[in-house]
Amino acid sequence: MYIFDTASRETLRNDLIAALHDVYEPEMIAVFGSTLEKLDTITDEDFAAIGFHIADDDDFTDGGYADSTLAVDGDAFGD
């Protein structure tokens, strides 16, 4: 998500929709769609609490993202 503007939920949503026109991989299209659905279901307050940052090797374990409050099996919203 770091390549997108995460200043607000709506800004990120609009950026993802705009970028989706350049995405051709079916898996990435599915990721974009899932992320957009989740952005539509969370509140602005919950979004603001996510705290996006550029991940490094310390953020990951063999089973996925190390911080279960931020992600589970690659799901950035923990659902």
N, CA and C atoms as an extended XYZ file, in Angstrom:
237
Properties=species:S:1:pos:R:3:atomname:S:1:resname:S:1:resid:I:1 pbc="F F F"
N         0.811       -1.202        0.000 N   MET     1
C         0.000        0.000        0.000 CA  MET     1
C         0.851        1.262        0.000 C   MET     1
N         2.146        1.132        0.295 N   TYR     2
C         2.975        2.328        0.433 CA  TYR     2
C         3.086        3.134       -0.852 C   TYR     2
N         2.771        2.553       -1.990 N   ILE     3
C         2.844        3.321       -3.234 CA  ILE     3
C         1.597        4.165       -3.458 C   ILE     3
N         0.590        3.977       -2.622 N   PHE     4
C        -0.653        4.739       -2.724 CA  PHE     4
C        -0.750        5.760       -1.598 C   PHE     4
N        -1.585        6.748       -1.791 N   ASP     5
C        -1.818        7.772       -0.782 CA  ASP     5
C        -2.749        7.193        0.283 C   ASP     5
N        -2.215        6.969        1.472 N   THR     6
C        -3.005        6.384        2.564 CA  THR     6
C        -3.433        7.447        3.573 C   THR     6
N        -3.487        8.701        3.132 N   ALA     7
C        -3.879        9.783        4.033 CA  ALA     7
C        -5.296        9.600        4.561 C   ALA     7
N        -6.157        8.995        3.758 N   SER     8
C        -7.520        8.718        4.205 CA  SER     8
C        -8.037        7.469        3.492 C   SER     8
N        -9.052        6.898        4.048 N   ARG     9
C        -9.673        5.705        3.471 CA  ARG     9
C       -10.197        6.003        2.062 C   ARG     9
N       -10.842        7.139        1.897 N   GLU    10
C       -11.411        7.503        0.605 CA  GLU    10
C       -10.322        7.778       -0.435 C   GLU    10
N        -9.242        8.419       -0.025 N   THR    11
C        -8.141        8.684       -0.948 CA  THR    11
C        -7.518        7.381       -1.430 C   THR    11
N        -7.279        6.462       -0.510 N   LEU    12
C        -6.724        5.167       -0.890 CA  LEU    12
C        -7.680        4.441       -1.818 C   LEU    12
N        -8.944        4.462       -1.491 N   ARG    13
C        -9.957        3.800       -2.327 CA  ARG    13
C        -9.926        4.354       -3.746 C   ARG    13
N        -9.896        5.672       -3.890 N   ASN    14
C        -9.867        6.300       -5.209 CA  ASN    14
C        -8.587        5.957       -5.964 C   ASN    14
N        -7.455        5.936       -5.265 N   ASP    15
C        -6.183        5.588       -5.902 CA  ASP    15
C        -6.183        4.139       -6.386 C   ASP    15
N        -6.740        3.237       -5.588 N   LEU    16
C        -6.809        1.832       -5.995 CA  LEU    16
C        -7.691        1.658       -7.228 C   LEU    16
N        -8.816        2.347       -7.254 N   ILE    17
C        -9.713        2.255       -8.411 CA  ILE    17
C        -9.007        2.772       -9.663 C   ILE    17
N        -8.305        3.890       -9.535 N   ALA    18
C        -7.593        4.452      -10.685 CA  ALA    18
C        -6.494        3.502      -11.168 C   ALA    18
N        -5.773        2.874      -10.246 N   ALA    19
C        -4.682        1.976      -10.608 CA  ALA    19
C        -5.186        0.649      -11.161 C   ALA    19
N        -6.374        0.259      -10.796 N   LEU    20
C        -6.925       -1.021      -11.228 CA  LEU    20
C        -6.983       -1.138      -12.748 C   LEU    20
N        -7.083       -0.033      -13.434 N   HIS    21
C        -7.126       -0.041      -14.899 CA  HIS    21
C        -5.818       -0.531      -15.513 C   HIS    21
N        -4.737       -0.512      -14.747 N   ASP    22
C        -3.433       -0.957      -15.231 CA  ASP    22
C        -3.020       -2.315      -14.681 C   ASP    22
N        -3.928       -2.997      -14.012 N   VAL    23
C        -3.632       -4.295      -13.412 CA  VAL    23
C        -4.216       -5.394      -14.303 C   VAL    23
N        -3.358       -6.350      -14.667 N   TYR    24
C        -3.790       -7.406      -15.591 CA  TYR    24
C        -3.704       -8.808      -15.000 C   TYR    24
N        -2.977       -8.961      -13.907 N   GLU    25
C        -2.842      -10.261      -13.257 CA  GLU    25
C        -4.121      -10.584      -12.484 C   GLU    25
N        -4.734      -11.728      -12.737 N   PRO    26
C        -5.980      -12.080      -12.034 CA  PRO    26
C        -5.856      -12.060      -10.514 C   PRO    26
N        -4.700      -12.518       -9.994 N   GLU    27
C        -4.521      -12.529       -8.540 CA  GLU    27
C        -4.486      -11.116       -7.977 C   GLU    27
N        -3.830      -10.209       -8.686 N   MET    28
C        -3.759       -8.828       -8.219 CA  MET    28
C        -5.116       -8.130       -8.340 C   MET    28
N        -5.851       -8.449       -9.371 N   ILE    29
C        -7.200       -7.896       -9.501 CA  ILE    29
C        -8.044       -8.332       -8.307 C   ILE    29
N        -7.889       -9.595       -7.910 N   ALA    30
C        -8.624      -10.107       -6.748 CA  ALA    30
C        -8.189       -9.397       -5.471 C   ALA    30
N        -6.890       -9.134       -5.321 N   VAL    31
C        -6.383       -8.421       -4.138 CA  VAL    31
C        -6.955       -7.009       -4.101 C   VAL    31
N        -6.934       -6.337       -5.227 N   PHE    32
C        -7.502       -4.987       -5.292 CA  PHE    32
C        -8.981       -5.026       -4.915 C   PHE    32
N        -9.722       -5.975       -5.481 N   GLY    33
C       -11.155       -6.075       -5.192 CA  GLY    33
C       -11.428       -6.338       -3.726 C   GLY    33
N       -10.669       -7.250       -3.139 N   SER    34
C       -10.830       -7.563       -1.721 CA  SER    34
C       -10.510       -6.353       -0.854 C   SER    34
N        -9.446       -5.656       -1.205 N   THR    35
C        -9.063       -4.468       -0.444 CA  THR    35
C       -10.129       -3.392       -0.549 C   THR    35
N       -10.662       -3.182       -1.742 N   LEU    36
C       -11.725       -2.188       -1.919 CA  LEU    36
C       -12.965       -2.553       -1.103 C   LEU    36
N       -13.325       -3.829       -1.089 N   GLU    37
C       -14.471       -4.264       -0.279 CA  GLU    37
C       -14.234       -3.964        1.198 C   GLU    37
N       -13.034       -4.233        1.670 N   LYS    38
C       -12.728       -3.995        3.077 CA  LYS    38
C       -12.693       -2.510        3.405 C   LYS    38
N       -12.191       -1.709        2.475 N   LEU    39
C       -12.215       -0.261        2.695 CA  LEU    39
C       -13.641        0.256        2.808 C   LEU    39
N       -14.570       -0.394        2.124 N   ASP    40
C       -15.976        0.001        2.198 CA  ASP    40
C       -16.645       -0.422        3.504 C   ASP    40
N       -16.028       -1.369        4.221 N   THR    41
C       -16.671       -1.880        5.437 CA  THR    41
C       -16.085       -1.328        6.734 C   THR    41
N       -14.891       -0.732        6.679 N   ILE    42
C       -14.299       -0.204        7.912 CA  ILE    42
C       -14.608        1.278        8.054 C   ILE    42
N       -14.474        1.754        9.260 N   THR    43
C       -14.711        3.176        9.521 CA  THR    43
C       -13.443        3.970        9.247 C   THR    43
N       -13.602        5.276        9.111 N   ASP    44
C       -12.445        6.143        8.937 CA  ASP    44
C       -11.519        6.057       10.150 C   ASP    44
N       -12.092        5.909       11.335 N   GLU    45
C       -11.297        5.801       12.560 CA  GLU    45
C       -10.467        4.517       12.558 C   GLU    45
N       -11.082        3.403       12.159 N   ASP    46
C       -10.345        2.140       12.084 CA  ASP    46
C        -9.236        2.227       11.036 C   ASP    46
N        -9.524        2.858        9.916 N   PHE    47
C        -8.518        3.023        8.870 CA  PHE    47
C        -7.337        3.840        9.388 C   PHE    47
N        -7.632        4.931       10.071 N   ALA    48
C        -6.572        5.804       10.582 CA  ALA    48
C        -5.679        5.071       11.579 C   ALA    48
N        -6.210        4.072       12.255 N   ALA    49
C        -5.446        3.324       13.255 CA  ALA    49
C        -4.526        2.273       12.646 C   ALA    49
N        -4.631        2.006       11.349 N   ILE    50
C        -3.825        0.952       10.730 CA  ILE    50
C        -2.341        1.268       10.776 C   ILE    50
N        -1.939        2.492       10.512 N   GLY    51
C        -0.530        2.850       10.584 CA  GLY    51
C         0.305        2.193        9.505 C   GLY    51
N         0.077        2.504        8.264 N   PHE    52
C         0.816        1.917        7.154 CA  PHE    52
C         2.296        2.270        7.245 C   PHE    52
N         3.141        1.315        6.906 N   HIS    53
C         4.572        1.543        6.820 CA  HIS    53
C         5.150        0.561        5.811 C   HIS    53
N         6.353        0.837        5.356 N   ILE    54
C         7.017       -0.065        4.418 CA  ILE    54
C         7.519       -1.262        5.213 C   ILE    54
N         7.092       -2.445        4.807 N   ALA    55
C         7.461       -3.671        5.511 CA  ALA    55
C         8.911       -4.036        5.231 C   ALA    55
N         9.552       -4.601        6.228 N   ASP    56
C        10.888       -5.153        6.029 CA  ASP    56
C        10.886       -6.601        6.502 C   ASP    56
N        12.020       -7.264        6.412 N   ASP    57
C        12.085       -8.683        6.747 CA  ASP    57
C        11.637       -8.983        8.169 C   ASP    57
N        11.808       -8.041        9.091 N   ASP    58
C        11.413       -8.262       10.480 CA  ASP    58
C         9.897       -8.311       10.658 C   ASP    58
N         9.143       -7.834        9.662 N   ASP    59
C         7.685       -7.811        9.750 CA  ASP    59
C         7.045       -9.151        9.418 C   ASP    59
N         7.832      -10.092        8.886 N   PHE    60
C         7.265      -11.349        8.423 CA  PHE    60
C         7.800      -12.541        9.192 C   PHE    60
N         6.938      -13.539        9.335 N   THR    61
C         7.329      -14.820        9.900 CA  THR    61
C         7.076      -15.862        8.820 C   THR    61
N         7.375      -17.100        9.091 N   ASP    62
C         7.130      -18.154        8.104 CA  ASP    62
C         5.650      -18.297        7.778 C   ASP    62
N         4.779      -17.950        8.715 N   GLY    63
C         3.344      -18.125        8.511 CA  GLY    63
C         2.630      -16.893        8.000 C   GLY    63
N         3.309      -15.804        7.780 N   GLY    64
C         2.649      -14.590        7.300 CA  GLY    64
C         3.171      -13.366        8.022 C   GLY    64
N         2.318      -12.384        8.143 N   TYR    65
C         2.702      -11.117        8.747 CA  TYR    65
C         2.862      -11.288       10.246 C   TYR    65
N         3.916      -10.753       10.819 N   ALA    66
C         4.249      -10.974       12.222 CA  ALA    66
C         3.278      -10.292       13.186 C   ALA    66
N         2.735       -9.140       12.817 N   ASP    67
C         1.832       -8.397       13.697 CA  ASP    67
C         0.394       -8.768       13.352 C   ASP    67
N        -0.192       -9.647       14.141 N   SER    68
C        -1.531      -10.148       13.824 CA  SER    68
C        -2.609       -9.082       13.942 C   SER    68
N        -2.313       -7.943       14.561 N   THR    69
C        -3.325       -6.889       14.623 CA  THR    69
C        -3.435       -6.154       13.300 C   THR    69
N        -2.402       -6.246       12.463 N   LEU    70
C        -2.417       -5.554       11.177 CA  LEU    70
C        -2.736       -6.477       10.022 C   LEU    70
N        -2.349       -7.729       10.106 N   ALA    71
C        -2.546       -8.620        8.967 CA  ALA    71
C        -2.561      -10.065        9.402 C   ALA    71
N        -3.329      -10.847        8.699 N   VAL    72
C        -3.379      -12.289        8.886 CA  VAL    72
C        -3.298      -12.931        7.515 C   VAL    72
N        -2.271      -13.736        7.283 N   ASP    73
C        -2.086      -14.390        5.993 CA  ASP    73
C        -2.165      -13.432        4.827 C   ASP    73
N        -1.495      -12.293        4.945 N   GLY    74
C        -1.453      -11.324        3.862 CA  GLY    74
C        -2.645      -10.397        3.793 C   GLY    74
N        -3.567      -10.496        4.735 N   ASP    75
C        -4.765       -9.666        4.739 CA  ASP    75
C        -4.486       -8.433        5.588 C   ASP    75
N        -4.348       -7.302        4.946 N   ALA    76
C        -3.936       -6.081        5.623 CA  ALA    76
C        -4.947       -5.533        6.614 C   ALA    76
N        -6.123       -6.098        6.651 N   PHE    77
C        -7.141       -5.593        7.560 CA  PHE    77
C        -7.529       -6.619        8.616 C   PHE    77
N        -6.874       -7.767        8.613 N   GLY    78
C        -7.056       -8.744        9.670 CA  GLY    78
C        -8.356       -9.516        9.634 C   GLY    78
N        -9.120       -9.420        8.564 N   ASP    79
C       -10.379      -10.191        8.470 CA  ASP    79
C       -10.155      -11.509        7.766 C   ASP    79
